[in-house]
Amino acid sequence: MRIGGTSKLGAASCSGFVYGLIGIVVAQAGLVCAQSPPSSPPPTQLVPNAVKSNLPPAGKAAEKTADKPAPSKPPVPSTELPRRFTGRPGELEPEEEDRLDALIDRFIEHDLGLRHDPKAVQEFQKLGVEAIPALVRALNRTAPLAQRCPPAMIAKKLISLMQRVEDVEVLDFIRREVGAGVRSGPNIGFLDSVRVNAMLRKRELLSRPPPPTKSLFPAEPQEKPYRSPGEKP
């Protein structure tokens, strides 16, 4: 009986010691957890709703940027002045003279009935004073022909253009070159008509009064003569 009582008492003492150790460990673990602050998730950057509503979606913004055309630069105005012609030979390039000769030849072929080319007639009628040397050459080429229509039309065009000529040297060129090398033929009268009109146009230009010259200094205003109050006008 004694021995059994003693064993029961020792078992009870051992179990109490073990439970005491467990309590101490649990208490220490609770103290450590209480001292260390709970881990909080990383703060997130908040964007106001007003800003969010104004921001376009990333995909659409990229599409709009890609579709937007690059700003075009305004055209640079040309500083070249338009060409002005007087009718003197040498004002055109050789290639331009060749184009005029080809155009007048097309007109002559149409006038002779060799080809149907109404466009050549329209372009022939639009010729300006720059075509005077080419028309003089064409008139000399067609003067020996038996047909009268081509030289008549070319002479008429030359006479019409001479009314726009303001350079007497152009008129001297026409009088000198028209009929050069043509001795005879049925169309001599057209050549004489062109030369006479060139002479008349030159005479008209030379008879014009010279243009007034502008003085560099303005004219002084004339003072009115003094008149006394009692003087009668």
C-alpha positions in Angstrom: 0.0 0.0 0.0 2.7 2.4 0.8 4.7 1.6 -2.2 1.7 2.1 -4.5 0.8 5.3 -2.9 4.2 6.6 -3.4 4.2 5.7 -7.1 0.9 7.5 -7.6 2.2 10.6 -5.9 5.4 10.6 -8.1 3.4 10.3 -11.2 1.2 13.2 -10.2 4.2 15.3 -9.5 5.8 14.5 -12.9 2.7 15.3 -14.8 2.3 18.6 -13.0 5.9 19.5 -13.8 5.3 18.8 -17.5 2.1 20.8 -17.7 4.0 23.7 -16.0 6.7 23.6 -18.6 4.1 23.6 -21.4 2.3 26.6 -19.8 5.6 28.5 -19.6 6.4 27.8 -23.3 2.9 28.8 -24.4 3.0 32.0 -22.4 6.4 32.9 -23.9 5.1 32.3 -27.4 2.1 34.5 -26.8 4.3 37.2 -25.4 6.5 37.1 -28.5 3.5 37.3 -30.8 2.1 40.2 -28.8 5.3 42.2 -29.1 5.8 41.7 -32.8 3.3 43.8 -34.8 1.1 41.9 -37.3 2.5 41.9 -40.8 0.5 44.2 -43.0 0.3 44.0 -46.8 2.3 46.5 -48.8 0.5 49.8 -49.3 -0.9 50.2 -52.7 -0.8 53.5 -54.7 -4.2 54.9 -54.9 -5.3 57.0 -57.9 -8.3 59.3 -57.6 -11.4 58.4 -59.5 -11.4 61.8 -61.3 -7.9 61.1 -62.7 -8.8 57.6 -63.6 -11.8 58.8 -65.7 -9.6 61.1 -67.7 -6.9 58.6 -68.5 -7.6 56.6 -71.8 -7.0 52.9 -71.9 -3.4 52.1 -72.7 -4.3 50.1 -75.9 -6.5 52.8 -77.4 -4.0 55.5 -76.6 -1.3 53.6 -78.5 -3.7 53.0 -81.5 -4.6 56.7 -81.6 -0.9 57.7 -81.5 -0.2 55.3 -84.4 -3.1 56.4 -86.5 -2.5 60.1 -86.1 -0.8 61.5 -89.2 2.3 63.5 -88.9 1.7 67.3 -89.2 2.4 68.4 -92.7 4.6 71.4 -93.3 3.1 74.4 -95.1 4.1 74.6 -98.8 7.0 77.0 -99.4 6.0 79.7 -101.8 8.0 79.9 -104.9 10.3 82.8 -105.2 10.7 82.5 -109.0 9.1 85.3 -111.0 7.1 84.4 -114.1 8.9 84.6 -117.3 8.2 87.6 -119.5 8.9 87.5 -123.2 9.4 90.3 -125.7 9.6 88.2 -128.9 13.4 88.5 -129.4 15.2 85.5 -130.7 17.1 83.5 -128.1 14.7 84.0 -125.3 13.7 80.3 -125.4 15.8 77.2 -124.9 16.6 75.1 -128.0 14.2 72.4 -126.7 11.4 74.9 -126.4 12.1 76.2 -130.0 12.0 72.6 -131.3 8.6 72.1 -129.6 7.2 75.3 -131.2 8.5 74.2 -134.7 6.8 70.8 -134.2 3.5 72.4 -133.2 3.5 74.8 -136.2 4.3 71.9 -138.5 1.3 69.9 -137.1 -0.9 73.0 -137.8 0.4 73.3 -141.3 -0.3 69.6 -142.0 -3.8 70.0 -140.6 -4.3 73.1 -142.8 -3.1 71.2 -145.9 -5.5 68.3 -145.1 -2.6 65.9 -144.5 -3.8 65.0 -141.0 -6.8 65.7 -138.8 -5.4 67.5 -135.7 -7.9 70.1 -134.2 -5.7 70.2 -131.1 -2.9 71.7 -133.1 -5.2 74.5 -134.3 -6.1 75.3 -130.7 -2.5 75.3 -129.5 -1.5 77.5 -132.6 -4.1 80.1 -131.7 -2.8 80.3 -128.1 0.8 81.1 -129.1 2.3 84.2 -127.6 5.0 86.7 -128.6 7.6 84.1 -127.6 6.7 82.2 -130.7 7.5 85.1 -133.1 10.9 83.6 -134.2 9.3 80.2 -134.9 6.4 81.8 -136.9 8.9 83.7 -139.0 10.7 80.5 -139.8 7.4 78.8 -140.6 6.3 81.7 -142.9 9.5 81.4 -144.9 9.1 77.7 -145.3 5.5 77.9 -146.5 5.9 80.9 -148.8 7.1 78.9 -151.8 4.1 76.5 -151.5 1.4 76.6 -154.1 -1.2 76.5 -151.3 -2.1 79.9 -150.0 -3.8 78.9 -146.7 -0.9 78.0 -144.5 1.2 81.2 -145.2 -1.9 83.3 -144.9 -2.8 81.9 -141.5 0.8 82.3 -140.2 1.1 85.9 -141.6 -2.2 86.7 -139.9 -0.9 85.3 -136.6 2.3 87.3 -136.8 0.4 90.6 -137.5 -1.8 89.9 -134.5 1.2 89.3 -132.2 2.9 92.4 -133.4 0.2 94.5 -131.8 1.5 93.2 -128.4 5.1 93.9 -129.1 6.7 96.8 -127.2 10.3 96.3 -128.4 11.3 98.0 -131.6 14.2 95.5 -132.0 11.7 92.7 -132.3 10.0 94.6 -135.1 13.3 95.2 -136.8 14.0 91.4 -136.6 10.6 90.7 -138.3 11.2 93.1 -141.1 14.7 91.8 -141.7 14.0 88.0 -141.5 10.6 87.7 -143.1 11.1 86.6 -146.7 14.8 86.1 -146.3 15.9 83.7 -149.1 12.4 83.8 -150.8 12.8 85.2 -154.3 9.4 84.6 -155.8 6.2 82.7 -155.4 2.5 83.0 -155.1 2.7 84.1 -151.5 5.0 87.1 -151.7 2.1 89.4 -150.9 1.8 87.8 -147.4 5.4 88.5 -146.7 5.1 92.1 -147.8 2.0 92.5 -145.6 3.9 91.3 -142.5 6.9 93.6 -143.2 4.6 96.7 -143.7 2.8 96.0 -140.5 6.1 95.7 -138.6 7.1 99.1 -140.0 3.8 100.7 -139.0 4.0 99.2 -135.5 7.5 100.5 -135.0 6.5 104.0 -136.1 3.6 103.9 -133.6 6.0 103.0 -130.7 8.5 105.7 -131.6 5.7 108.3 -131.8 4.6 107.7 -128.3 5.6 110.4 -125.8 8.1 109.2 -123.2 6.7 108.1 -119.9 6.8 110.7 -117.2 9.8 110.3 -114.8 9.1 110.5 -111.1 11.3 112.9 -109.2 13.1 111.6 -106.1 12.1 114.7 -104.2 8.5 115.7 -103.6 7.4 119.0 -105.0 7.1 121.8 -102.5 3.6 123.1 -102.0 3.1 126.6 -103.4 2.3 129.3 -100.9 -0.9 131.3 -101.5 -0.3 135.0 -101.9 -1.1 137.0 -98.8 -4.3 139.1 -99.0 -5.3 141.7 -96.5 -8.8 141.4 -94.9 -10.0 144.6 -96.6 -8.6 143.7 -100.0 -11.2 142.7 -102.5 -10.7 139.4 -104.4 
